[in-house]
Amino acid sequence: MNRTAIVILNWNGVGMLERFMPSVIEHTAGDVIVADNGSNDASVAFLQEHYPQVRLILFDKNYGFADGYNRALDTLKDEGYDYYVLLNSDVECTPHWVEPVVAMMDAQPDLAVVQPKLLMFDQRDTFEYAGGAGGFIDSYGYPFCRGRLFGTLEQDCGQYDDPCDIFWATGAAMFVRASVWHRLGGLDGDFFAHMEEIDFCWRVHNAGFRVGYCPQSRLYHVGGGTLPKSNPFKTQLNFRNNLSMLYKNLPADRLHRVLVFRMLLDGVAALKFLFEGHKGEYQAVIKAHKEYRAWKPALRVKRESIKPKQVPCVYSGHLLLDYYLRGRKRFSDLKGKFSV
């Protein structure tokens, strides 16, 4: 039996499956599984006709990224896999992309999550927005990557070819130790989509495990395949889930200060959307904060079970100031320290 299950969550993505499944099948060492989130296009029929070797898990509706993966991996819980790989349907695989990550995790039992190097599909020498060369977070909860600060993407010149510990791994291609996944209960299903992998990795750190980056594994990602960048629903999810993630995971001595500051900055962002004529985005931020407040009792219960503590790989500086006021546009420009 294969030790690794590569699980692709699909929703109305027959075009992506047609385009990228050949590279997955050709270059993947492991069992390939597609969990279909209630698609009403030809996704299932396409796979049944062209890839009968791919195992299908069929859901009755769209459960979102987070709960979709929770449900899919719950079905695999008793099948003896050592590792799961959460792989987006819009990723092109390359030869031997699985083996170096598995070897890395085999050699380091406390390494619970690892991501490969993620490059843009249509600009193949450039780091991809969703994960780059591994994710980090600043002291106020703003995520960024080696190779990507906000919207600035770096070219891959080998500057991040060193394996290292990171704060979060991209959900576009995330290797997870199966035992840790089930111990922590997987992703937070309430998030639906966006920030769920960062929240999960933060809980991994809080549980005493590590998250890593393996540059010997390389993938090419289209990105933005489900929701366009300017979609108000995406804005709502990002703002709501970021606040929820901070409330769940921040240590007590930083919780109040960070949340107050973030909510003020969110207000500034909402006004900016309004003044620029993006009324839908403005309303999305307002909705996000209302939902966050409604979630507080449930989040408090989750926080108590997590028992937050100081964790590694948090950037001590303020990314907004570094990027917009100090002109630091590359990861190597950052002058603050990372917690260890």
C-alpha contacts under 8 A as a table, 3 or more apart, distances in Angstrom:
res1	aa1	res2	aa2	distance
2	N	5	A	7.46
2	N	29	A	7.98
2	N	30	G	5.44
2	N	31	D	6.36
2	N	81	Y	7.32
3	R	30	G	6.86
3	R	80	G	7.36
3	R	81	Y	4.83
3	R	82	D	5.29
3	R	83	Y	6.48
4	T	29	A	7.74
4	T	30	G	5.01
4	T	31	D	6.42
4	T	81	Y	5.71
4	T	82	D	6.12
4	T	83	Y	4.82
4	T	84	Y	5.75
4	T	85	V	7.34
5	A	30	G	5.70
5	A	31	D	4.86
5	A	32	V	6.17
5	A	33	I	7.01
5	A	81	Y	6.69
5	A	83	Y	6.44
5	A	84	Y	4.92
5	A	85	V	6.13
6	I	30	G	6.49
6	I	31	D	5.91
6	I	32	V	4.89
6	I	33	I	6.00
6	I	84	Y	5.99
6	I	85	V	4.62
6	I	86	L	6.43
6	I	87	L	6.73
7	V	32	V	6.16
7	V	33	I	4.77
7	V	34	V	5.68
7	V	35	A	6.94
7	V	84	Y	7.10
7	V	85	V	5.87
7	V	86	L	5.37
7	V	87	L	6.02
8	I	32	V	7.80
8	I	33	I	6.23
8	I	34	V	4.74
8	I	35	A	6.12
8	I	86	L	6.30
8	I	87	L	5.07
8	I	88	N	5.75
8	I	89	S	5.98
9	L	34	V	5.88
9	L	35	A	4.85
9	L	36	D	5.97
9	L	37	N	6.96
9	L	65	F	7.33
9	L	68	G	7.09
9	L	69	Y	6.85
9	L	86	L	7.86
9	L	87	L	7.42
9	L	88	N	6.69
9	L	89	S	7.01
10	N	13	G	5.90
10	N	34	V	6.79
10	N	35	A	6.11
10	N	36	D	4.81
10	N	37	N	5.90
10	N	39	S	7.52
10	N	89	S	6.63
11	W	36	D	5.99
11	W	37	N	5.12
11	W	38	G	6.62
11	W	39	S	5.02
11	W	62	N	7.12
12	N	39	S	4.77
12	N	40	N	6.30
12	N	41	D	5.33
12	N	42	A	7.57
12	N	43	S	6.38
13	G	16	M	5.29
13	G	17	L	6.24
13	G	39	S	7.96
13	G	41	D	7.70
13	G	43	S	6.34
13	G	89	S	7.41
14	V	17	L	4.97
14	V	18	E	6.08
14	V	41	D	6.96
14	V	42	A	6.07
14	V	43	S	4.40
14	V	46	F	7.19
15	G	18	E	5.20
15	G	19	R	6.26
16	M	19	R	5.04
16	M	20	F	5.90
16	M	21	M	7.75
16	M	89	S	5.91
16	M	90	D	5.53
17	L	20	F	5.38
17	L	21	M	5.13
17	L	43	S	7.44
17	L	89	S	6.21
17	L	90	D	7.57
18	E	21	M	6.08
18	E	22	P	7.60
18	E	46	F	7.98
19	R	22	P	7.15
20	F	23	S	5.67
20	F	24	V	6.62
20	F	89	S	6.93
20	F	90	D	6.37
20	F	91	V	6.40
20	F	92	E	5.62
20	F	93	C	7.95
21	M	24	V	4.97
21	M	25	I	6.15
21	M	89	S	7.72
22	P	25	I	5.31
22	P	26	E	6.06
23	S	26	E	5.06
23	S	27	H	5.92
23	S	28	T	7.98
23	S	92	E	5.94
23	S	93	C	5.31
23	S	94	T	7.02
24	V	27	H	5.58
24	V	28	T	5.58
24	V	92	E	6.98
24	V	93	C	5.55
25	I	28	T	5.68
25	I	32	V	7.57
26	E	95	P	7.97
27	H	93	C	6.41
27	H	94	T	5.99
27	H	95	P	4.92
27	H	96	H	6.28
27	H	97	W	7.29
28	T	32	V	7.89
28	T	93	C	7.70
28	T	95	P	7.63
28	T	96	H	7.12
28	T	97	W	7.21
28	T	98	V	6.53
29	A	96	H	7.65
29	A	98	V	6.26
29	A	99	E	7.24
31	D	54	V	7.82
32	V	54	V	5.57
32	V	55	R	6.59
33	I	54	V	5.62
33	I	55	R	4.70
33	I	56	L	5.94
33	I	57	I	7.45
34	V	54	V	6.94
34	V	55	R	6.23
34	V	56	L	5.09
34	V	57	I	6.23
35	A	56	L	5.88
35	A	57	I	4.50
35	A	58	L	5.92
35	A	59	F	7.43
35	A	68	G	7.69
35	A	69	Y	7.87
35	A	72	A	6.16
36	D	39	S	6.35
36	D	44	V	7.53
36	D	56	L	7.28
36	D	57	I	6.14
36	D	58	L	5.04
36	D	59	F	5.94
37	N	58	L	6.80
37	N	59	F	5.23
37	N	60	D	7.03
37	N	61	K	5.60
37	N	62	N	4.48
37	N	63	Y	6.29
37	N	64	G	7.46
37	N	68	G	6.59
38	G	58	L	6.92
38	G	59	F	5.17
38	G	60	D	4.95
38	G	61	K	3.99
38	G	62	N	5.19
39	S	42	A	7.82
39	S	43	S	6.92
39	S	44	V	7.83
39	S	61	K	7.40
39	S	62	N	7.46
40	N	43	S	7.90
41	D	44	V	7.92
42	A	45	A	5.36
42	A	46	F	5.95
43	S	46	F	5.21
43	S	47	L	6.36
44	V	47	L	5.26
44	V	48	Q	6.14
45	A	48	Q	5.10
45	A	49	E	6.11
46	F	49	E	5.28
46	F	50	H	5.97
46	F	51	Y	7.68
47	L	50	H	5.30
47	L	51	Y	4.89
47	L	52	P	6.48
47	L	54	V	7.28
48	Q	51	Y	5.77
48	Q	52	P	5.06
49	E	52	P	6.38
51	Y	54	V	5.62
52	P	55	R	7.49
57	I	72	A	6.90
59	F	62	N	7.40
62	N	68	G	7.39
63	Y	66	A	7.56
63	Y	67	D	5.54
63	Y	68	G	4.97
63	Y	192	F	7.15
64	G	67	D	5.86
64	G	68	G	5.46
64	G	192	F	4.79
64	G	193	A	5.97
65	F	68	G	5.20
65	F	69	Y	6.16
65	F	192	F	5.83
65	F	193	A	5.11
66	A	69	Y	5.51
66	A	70	N	6.34
66	A	187	L	5.44
66	A	188	D	6.25
66	A	189	G	4.90
66	A	190	D	7.65
66	A	191	F	6.61
66	A	192	F	5.22
66	A	193	A	5.83
66	A	196	E	6.48
67	D	70	N	4.73
67	D	71	R	6.02
67	D	187	L	7.01
67	D	188	D	7.25
67	D	189	G	4.33
67	D	190	D	7.58
67	D	192	F	6.53
68	G	71	R	5.33
68	G	72	A	6.18
69	Y	72	A	4.94
69	Y	73	L	5.98
69	Y	86	L	7.88
69	Y	187	L	7.67
70	N	73	L	5.42
70	N	74	D	6.01
70	N	185	G	7.95
70	N	186	G	5.85
70	N	187	L	6.46
70	N	189	G	7.33
71	R	74	D	5.12
71	R	75	T	6.63
72	A	75	T	5.52
72	A	76	L	7.07
73	L	76	L	5.03
73	L	77	K	6.31
74	D	77	K	5.15
75	T	78	D	7.61
76	L	79	E	5.36
76	L	80	G	7.85
76	L	81	Y	7.66
77	K	80	G	7.12
77	K	81	Y	7.76
77	K	178	A	7.93
77	K	182	H	7.65
81	Y	84	Y	7.20
81	Y	178	A	6.67
82	D	177	R	6.10
82	D	178	A	5.40
82	D	179	S	7.29
83	Y	102	V	7.94
83	Y	175	F	6.67
83	Y	176	V	5.59
83	Y	177	R	4.68
83	Y	178	A	4.97
84	Y	175	F	5.75
84	Y	176	V	5.25
84	Y	177	R	6.50
84	Y	178	A	5.97
85	V	173	A	6.64
85	V	174	M	5.45
85	V	175	F	4.40
85	V	176	V	6.25
86	L	171	G	6.40
86	L	172	A	6.71
86	L	173	A	5.45
86	L	174	M	5.08
86	L	175	F	6.50
86	L	176	V	7.95
87	L	91	V	7.31
87	L	171	G	7.23
87	L	172	A	5.35
87	L	173	A	4.54
87	L	174	M	6.71
88	N	91	V	5.84
88	N	171	G	7.64
88	N	172	A	4.87
88	N	173	A	6.52
90	D	221	H	6.00
90	D	222	V	5.59
90	D	223	G	6.87
90	D	225	G	7.01
91	V	121	F	7.88
91	V	172	A	7.72
91	V	219	L	6.67
91	V	220	Y	5.58
91	V	221	H	4.51
91	V	222	V	6.47
92	E	121	F	7.48
92	E	219	L	5.92
92	E	220	Y	5.04
92	E	221	H	6.38
93	C	97	W	6.91
93	C	218	R	7.45
93	C	219	L	5.25
93	C	220	Y	6.77
94	T	97	W	5.85
94	T	218	R	6.50
94	T	219	L	6.22
96	H	99	E	5.70
96	H	100	P	7.33
96	H	217	S	7.22
97	W	100	P	6.68
97	W	101	V	7.46
97	W	116	P	7.85
97	W	216	Q	7.47
97	W	217	S	4.47
97	W	218	R	6.12
97	W	219	L	7.50
98	V	101	V	5.70
98	V	102	V	6.38
98	V	217	S	6.86
99	E	102	V	5.22
99	E	103	A	6.13
100	P	103	A	5.05
100	P	104	M	6.09
100	P	214	C	7.43
100	P	216	Q	6.35
100	P	217	S	6.39
101	V	104	M	5.00
101	V	105	M	6.22
101	V	114	V	6.99
101	V	115	Q	7.90
101	V	116	P	7.52
101	V	175	F	7.72
101	V	214	C	6.19
101	V	216	Q	7.89
101	V	217	S	6.83
102	V	105	M	5.14
102	V	106	D	5.95
103	A	106	D	5.05
103	A	107	A	6.22
104	M	107	A	5.35
104	M	108	Q	6.47
104	M	214	C	7.75
105	M	108	Q	5.13
105	M	109	P	6.35
105	M	111	L	5.84
105	M	112	A	7.38
105	M	114	V	7.79
106	D	109	P	6.29
108	Q	111	L	5.48
109	P	112	A	7.40
110	D	208	G	7.99
110	D	209	F	5.21
110	D	210	R	5.98
111	L	114	V	7.47
111	L	177	R	7.98
111	L	209	F	6.03
111	L	210	R	4.67
111	L	211	V	5.87
111	L	212	G	6.86
112	A	176	V	5.80
112	A	177	R	5.09
112	A	180	V	6.53
112	A	204	V	7.28
112	A	209	F	5.94
112	A	210	R	5.76
112	A	211	V	6.02
113	V	169	A	7.07
113	V	174	M	6.87
113	V	175	F	5.50
113	V	176	V	4.59
113	V	177	R	6.43
113	V	201	C	7.49
113	V	210	R	6.88
113	V	211	V	4.73
113	V	212	G	6.22
114	V	169	A	6.35
114	V	174	M	6.09
114	V	175	F	5.12
114	V	176	V	6.74
114	V	211	V	5.72
114	V	212	G	4.58
114	V	213	Y	5.36
114	V	214	C	6.77
115	Q	134	G	6.86
115	Q	169	A	5.32
115	Q	170	T	6.56
115	Q	173	A	6.14
115	Q	174	M	5.06
115	Q	175	F	6.10
115	Q	212	G	6.59
115	Q	213	Y	5.09
115	Q	214	C	6.18
116	P	133	A	7.36
116	P	134	G	7.96
116	P	173	A	6.99
116	P	174	M	7.71
116	P	213	Y	6.00
116	P	214	C	5.01
116	P	215	P	5.74
116	P	216	Q	7.29
116	P	217	S	4.89
116	P	218	R	5.63
116	P	219	L	6.91
117	K	131	G	7.75
117	K	132	G	6.17
117	K	133	A	5.08
117	K	134	G	7.41
117	K	213	Y	7.37
117	K	214	C	6.64
117	K	215	P	5.06
117	K	216	Q	7.53
117	K	217	S	6.07
117	K	218	R	4.81
117	K	219	L	6.29
118	L	127	F	6.15
118	L	128	E	5.70
118	L	130	A	7.93
118	L	131	G	5.98
118	L	132	G	4.95
118	L	133	A	6.41
118	L	218	R	6.15
118	L	219	L	5.16
118	L	220	Y	5.85
118	L	221	H	6.63
119	L	123	Q	7.72
119	L	124	R	5.98
119	L	125	D	6.85
119	L	126	T	5.64
119	L	127	F	4.32
119	L	128	E	4.57
119	L	132	G	6.43
119	L	218	R	7.51
119	L	219	L	6.20
119	L	220	Y	4.79
119	L	221	H	6.14
120	M	123	Q	5.16
120	M	124	R	5.22
120	M	125	D	7.32
120	M	126	T	5.76
120	M	127	F	5.82
120	M	128	E	4.60
120	M	129	Y	7.91
120	M	220	Y	5.34
120	M	221	H	5.24
120	M	222	V	6.20
121	F	124	R	5.57
121	F	220	Y	4.67
121	F	221	H	5.00
121	F	222	V	5.13
122	D	222	V	7.23
123	Q	126	T	5.66
124	R	127	F	7.89
124	R	220	Y	7.15
125	D	155	Q	5.60
125	D	156	D	5.35
125	D	157	C	7.82
126	T	153	L	6.71
126	T	154	E	5.85
126	T	155	Q	4.17
126	T	156	D	5.36
127	F	131	G	7.88
127	F	132	G	4.81
127	F	133	A	7.29
127	F	147	G	5.70
127	F	148	R	6.99
127	F	153	L	5.98
127	F	154	E	5.88
127	F	155	Q	6.10
127	F	156	D	6.19
128	E	131	G	6.17
128	E	132	G	5.04
128	E	147	G	7.95
128	E	148	R	7.58
128	E	153	L	7.08
128	E	220	Y	7.91
128	E	221	H	6.78
128	E	223	G	7.79
129	Y	132	G	6.09
129	Y	148	R	6.20
129	Y	151	G	7.55
129	Y	153	L	6.89
129	Y	223	G	7.68
130	A	170	T	6.25
130	A	172	A	7.20
130	A	223	G	7.05
131	G	134	G	5.64
131	G	135	G	6.11
131	G	145	C	6.20
131	G	169	A	6.79
131	G	170	T	4.90
131	G	172	A	7.64
132	G	135	G	7.38
132	G	145	C	5.78
132	G	146	R	5.98
132	G	147	G	5.37
132	G	148	R	6.37
133	A	145	C	6.40
133	A	146	R	4.98
133	A	147	G	6.08
133	A	160	Y	6.44
133	A	213	Y	6.90
133	A	215	P	7.38
134	G	145	C	5.43
134	G	146	R	5.71
134	G	166	I	5.92
134	G	167	F	7.70
134	G	168	W	6.74
134	G	169	A	5.90
134	G	170	T	7.37
134	G	212	G	7.65
134	G	213	Y	5.82
135	G	143	P	6.96
135	G	144	F	5.71
135	G	145	C	4.23
135	G	146	R	6.54
135	G	166	I	5.94
135	G	167	F	5.70
135	G	168	W	4.73
135	G	169	A	5.74
135	G	170	T	7.15
136	F	143	P	5.74
136	F	144	F	5.38
136	F	145	C	5.67
136	F	146	R	7.72
136	F	166	I	6.09
136	F	167	F	4.70
136	F	168	W	5.97
136	F	313	C	6.50
136	F	314	V	6.47
136	F	315	Y	7.23
137	I	140	Y	7.86
137	I	141	G	5.72
137	I	142	Y	5.41
137	I	143	P	4.26
137	I	144	F	5.99
137	I	167	F	6.76
137	I	313	C	7.57
137	I	314	V	5.45
137	I	315	Y	6.05
138	D	141	G	5.37
138	D	142	Y	5.40
138	D	143	P	6.56
138	D	314	V	5.59
138	D	315	Y	4.39
138	D	316	S	6.15
138	D	317	G	6.31
138	D	318	H	6.21
138	D	319	L	6.26
139	S	142	Y	7.58
139	S	258	V	7.91
139	S	314	V	6.36
139	S	315	Y	5.87
139	S	316	S	5.40
139	S	317	G	6.42
139	S	318	H	6.56
140	Y	258	V	5.70
140	Y	261	F	7.88
140	Y	262	R	6.87
140	Y	318	H	6.94
141	G	242	N	7.43
141	G	246	L	6.77
142	Y	319	L	6.96
144	F	148	R	6.24
144	F	149	L	5.37
144	F	150	F	6.59
145	C	148	R	4.92
145	C	149	L	6.30
145	C	331	F	7.38
146	R	149	L	7.69
146	R	160	Y	7.29
146	R	330	R	8.00
146	R	331	F	5.49
147	G	153	L	5.91
147	G	154	E	4.98
147	G	155	Q	7.45
147	G	156	D	7.67
147	G	160	Y	7.91
147	G	330	R	6.83
147	G	331	F	6.24
148	R	151	G	6.88
148	R	152	T	5.58
148	R	153	L	4.66
148	R	154	E	6.23
148	R	330	R	6.91
148	R	331	F	7.03
149	L	152	T	5.39
149	L	153	L	6.91
149	L	323	Y	7.63
149	L	329	K	6.20
149	L	330	R	6.29
149	L	331	F	6.76
152	T	329	K	6.50
152	T	330	R	7.52
154	E	330	R	7.12
156	D	159	Q	6.85
156	D	160	Y	7.68
157	C	160	Y	7.94
158	G	161	D	5.29
160	Y	215	P	7.50
161	D	215	P	5.33
161	D	216	Q	7.71
162	D	214	C	7.72
162	D	215	P	6.60
163	P	212	G	7.26
163	P	213	Y	5.43
163	P	214	C	5.16
163	P	215	P	6.13
164	C	212	G	5.71
164	C	213	Y	5.51
164	C	214	C	7.46
165	D	210	R	6.99
165	D	211	V	5.72
165	D	212	G	4.32
165	D	213	Y	6.30
165	D	313	C	7.36
166	I	169	A	7.38
166	I	211	V	5.60
166	I	212	G	5.28
166	I	213	Y	6.60
166	I	313	C	5.87
167	F	198	I	7.92
167	F	201	C	6.86
167	F	202	W	7.15
167	F	211	V	6.30
167	F	212	G	7.90
167	F	312	P	7.12
167	F	313	C	5.14
167	F	314	V	6.83
168	W	197	E	7.16
168	W	198	I	5.30
168	W	201	C	5.25
168	W	202	W	7.14
168	W	211	V	6.52
169	A	173	A	7.92
169	A	174	M	6.13
169	A	197	E	6.92
169	A	198	I	7.05
169	A	201	C	7.04
169	A	211	V	7.10
169	A	212	G	7.49
169	A	213	Y	7.66
170	T	173	A	5.96
170	T	174	M	5.88
170	T	197	E	6.54
170	T	198	I	7.72
171	G	174	M	5.31
171	G	197	E	5.53
172	A	221	H	7.86
176	V	180	V	7.48
176	V	181	W	6.60
177	R	180	V	5.50
177	R	181	W	6.29
178	A	181	W	5.03
178	A	182	H	6.36
179	S	182	H	5.46
179	S	183	R	6.08
180	V	183	R	4.90
180	V	184	L	6.09
180	V	204	V	7.87
181	W	184	L	5.48
181	W	185	G	6.12
181	W	186	G	5.02
182	H	185	G	4.93
182	H	186	G	5.98
183	R	186	G	7.82
184	L	203	R	7.55
184	L	204	V	7.66
185	G	188	D	7.91
186	G	200	F	7.16
187	L	196	E	6.03
187	L	197	E	6.90
187	L	199	D	7.72
187	L	200	F	5.75
188	D	191	F	5.80
188	D	192	F	7.85
188	D	196	E	6.29
188	D	199	D	7.72
188	D	200	F	7.40
189	G	192	F	5.69
191	F	194	H	7.00
191	F	195	M	7.58
191	F	196	E	6.18
191	F	237	L	7.33
191	F	241	N	6.02
192	F	196	E	7.84
192	F	237	L	7.95
193	A	196	E	6.35
193	A	237	L	6.88
194	H	197	E	7.58
194	H	234	K	7.70
194	H	237	L	6.32
194	H	238	N	5.84
194	H	241	N	7.10
195	M	198	I	5.23
195	M	199	D	6.20
195	M	238	N	6.60
195	M	241	N	6.10
195	M	242	N	6.46
195	M	245	M	7.76
196	E	199	D	5.10
196	E	200	F	6.11
196	E	241	N	7.60
197	E	200	F	4.95
197	E	201	C	6.13
198	I	201	C	5.13
198	I	202	W	6.13
199	D	202	W	5.09
199	D	203	R	6.32
199	D	245	M	5.57
199	D	249	N	7.80
200	F	203	R	5.10
200	F	204	V	6.22
201	C	204	V	4.77
201	C	205	H	6.34
201	C	211	V	6.98
202	W	205	H	5.12
202	W	206	N	6.21
202	W	249	N	6.83
203	R	206	N	4.84
203	R	207	A	6.07
203	R	249	N	7.05
203	R	306	I	6.89
204	V	207	A	5.12
204	V	208	G	6.60
204	V	209	F	5.51
204	V	210	R	6.87
204	V	211	V	7.64
205	H	208	G	5.17
205	H	209	F	5.20
205	H	210	R	5.95
205	H	211	V	7.52
205	H	311	V	6.04
205	H	312	P	7.50
206	N	209	F	7.46
206	N	249	N	7.81
206	N	306	I	7.03
206	N	307	K	7.36
206	N	308	P	5.89
206	N	309	K	6.14
206	N	310	Q	7.76
206	N	311	V	6.54
207	A	306	I	7.70
214	C	217	S	5.95
215	P	218	R	6.57
222	V	225	G	7.08
224	G	227	L	5.86
224	G	228	P	5.81
224	G	229	K	6.71
225	G	228	P	7.24
227	L	231	N	6.45
227	L	234	K	6.73
228	P	231	N	5.46
228	P	234	K	7.92
229	K	234	K	7.44
230	S	234	K	7.49
230	S	235	T	7.50
230	S	281	E	7.91
231	N	234	K	5.29
231	N	235	T	6.51
231	N	281	E	7.70
232	P	235	T	4.90
232	P	236	Q	6.11
232	P	280	G	5.69
232	P	281	E	4.91
232	P	283	Q	8.00
232	P	284	A	5.60
233	F	236	Q	4.97
233	F	237	L	6.21
233	F	284	A	6.63
234	K	237	L	5.13
234	K	238	N	6.15
235	T	238	N	5.18
235	T	239	F	6.21
235	T	281	E	6.50
235	T	284	A	6.07
235	T	285	V	6.89
236	Q	239	F	5.45
236	Q	240	R	6.00
236	Q	281	E	7.77
236	Q	284	A	4.58
236	Q	285	V	5.61
236	Q	287	K	6.64
236	Q	288	A	5.02
237	L	240	R	5.25
237	L	241	N	5.71
237	L	288	A	6.85
238	N	241	N	5.34
238	N	242	N	5.89
239	F	242	N	5.29
239	F	243	L	6.43
239	F	266	D	7.74
239	F	285	V	6.38
239	F	288	A	5.82
239	F	289	H	7.54
240	R	243	L	5.51
240	R	244	S	6.24
240	R	285	V	7.81
240	R	288	A	4.40
240	R	289	H	6.13
240	R	291	E	6.81
240	R	292	Y	5.67
241	N	244	S	4.91
241	N	245	M	5.90
241	N	292	Y	7.86
242	N	245	M	5.10
242	N	246	L	6.26
243	L	246	L	5.17
243	L	247	Y	6.22
243	L	259	L	7.26
243	L	262	R	7.86
243	L	292	Y	6.97
244	S	247	Y	5.15
244	S	248	K	6.19
244	S	292	Y	6.40
244	S	299	L	7.01
245	M	248	K	5.22
245	M	249	N	6.14
246	L	249	N	5.39
246	L	250	L	5.48
246	L	255	L	7.57
246	L	259	L	7.31
247	Y	250	L	6.08
247	Y	255	L	6.79
247	Y	259	L	7.47
247	Y	299	L	7.12
247	Y	300	R	7.86
247	Y	303	R	7.27
248	K	299	L	6.11
248	K	300	R	7.05
248	K	302	K	6.38
248	K	303	R	4.47
248	K	306	I	7.45
248	K	308	P	7.61
249	N	303	R	6.54
249	N	306	I	7.21
249	N	307	K	7.85
249	N	308	P	5.22
249	N	309	K	7.80
250	L	254	R	6.46
250	L	255	L	5.46
250	L	308	P	5.95
250	L	309	K	7.15
250	L	310	Q	7.94
251	P	254	R	5.76
251	P	255	L	6.09
251	P	308	P	5.00
251	P	309	K	4.94
251	P	310	Q	6.21
252	A	255	L	5.17
252	A	256	H	7.75
252	A	308	P	7.50
252	A	309	K	7.93
253	D	256	H	7.62
254	R	257	R	5.66
254	R	258	V	5.99
255	L	258	V	5.55
255	L	259	L	6.11
256	H	259	L	5.33
256	H	260	V	6.10
257	R	260	V	5.45
257	R	261	F	6.25
258	V	261	F	5.21
258	V	262	R	6.02
259	L	262	R	5.05
259	L	263	M	6.05
260	V	263	M	5.26
260	V	264	L	6.32
261	F	264	L	5.18
261	F	265	L	6.31
262	R	265	L	5.01
262	R	266	D	6.03
263	M	266	D	4.92
263	M	267	G	6.24
264	L	267	G	5.07
264	L	268	V	6.47
265	L	268	V	4.98
265	L	269	A	6.24
266	D	269	A	4.95
266	D	270	A	6.15
266	D	285	V	7.34
267	G	270	A	5.04
267	G	271	L	6.30
268	V	271	L	5.22
268	V	272	K	6.19
269	A	272	K	5.01
269	A	273	F	6.27
270	A	273	F	5.12
270	A	274	L	6.33
270	A	281	E	7.34
270	A	282	Y	4.78
270	A	283	Q	7.82
270	A	285	V	6.02
270	A	286	I	7.61
271	L	274	L	4.96
271	L	275	F	6.12
271	L	282	Y	6.89
272	K	275	F	5.21
272	K	276	E	6.10
273	F	276	E	5.23
273	F	277	G	6.38
273	F	278	H	4.99
273	F	279	K	6.65
273	F	281	E	6.09
273	F	282	Y	5.29
274	L	277	G	5.20
274	L	278	H	5.41
274	L	279	K	5.36
274	L	281	E	7.71
274	L	282	Y	5.53
275	F	278	H	7.46
278	H	281	E	5.42
278	H	282	Y	6.36
279	K	282	Y	4.98
279	K	283	Q	6.17
280	G	283	Q	5.16
280	G	284	A	6.11
281	E	284	A	4.89
281	E	285	V	6.51
282	Y	285	V	5.43
282	Y	286	I	6.63
283	Q	286	I	5.06
283	Q	287	K	6.15
284	A	287	K	5.08
284	A	288	A	6.05
285	V	288	A	4.96
285	V	289	H	6.37
286	I	289	H	5.34
286	I	290	K	6.36
287	K	290	K	5.08
287	K	291	E	6.15
288	A	291	E	5.21
288	A	292	Y	6.11
289	H	292	Y	4.96
289	H	293	R	6.22
290	K	293	R	5.26
290	K	294	A	6.30
291	E	294	A	4.99
291	E	295	W	6.11
292	Y	295	W	5.03
292	Y	296	K	6.35
293	R	296	K	5.28
294	A	297	P	7.44
295	W	298	A	5.52
295	W	299	L	6.00
296	K	299	L	4.93
296	K	300	R	6.01
297	P	300	R	5.17
297	P	301	V	6.67
298	A	301	V	5.25
298	A	302	K	6.48
299	L	302	K	4.99
299	L	303	R	6.04
300	R	303	R	5.02
300	R	304	E	6.27
301	V	304	E	5.23
301	V	305	S	6.54
302	K	305	S	5.22
302	K	306	I	6.28
303	R	306	I	5.09
303	R	307	K	6.21
303	R	308	P	7.11
304	E	307	K	5.44
311	V	314	V	7.19
311	V	339	S	7.13
311	V	340	V	7.20
312	P	338	F	7.21
312	P	339	S	4.77
312	P	340	V	4.35
313	C	338	F	5.19
313	C	339	S	5.12
313	C	340	V	6.10
314	V	338	F	5.20
314	V	339	S	5.26
315	Y	318	H	7.87
315	Y	336	G	6.49
315	Y	337	K	5.83
315	Y	338	F	4.45
315	Y	339	S	6.59
316	S	336	G	5.53
316	S	337	K	5.40
316	S	338	F	5.91
316	S	339	S	7.12
317	G	322	D	7.71
317	G	335	K	7.62
317	G	336	G	4.98
317	G	337	K	7.19
318	H	321	L	5.61
318	H	322	D	6.23
319	L	322	D	4.98
319	L	323	Y	5.91
320	L	323	Y	5.33
320	L	324	Y	5.88
320	L	325	L	7.63
321	L	324	Y	5.50
321	L	325	L	5.09
321	L	326	R	6.30
322	D	325	L	5.92
322	D	326	R	4.80
322	D	327	G	6.27
322	D	328	R	5.39
322	D	329	K	7.99
322	D	334	L	7.18
323	Y	326	R	5.88
323	Y	327	G	5.07
323	Y	328	R	4.77
323	Y	329	K	5.65
324	Y	327	G	5.73
324	Y	328	R	7.60
328	R	331	F	7.87
328	R	333	D	5.27
328	R	334	L	6.41
329	K	333	D	6.74
330	R	333	D	5.25
330	R	334	L	7.22
331	F	334	L	5.71
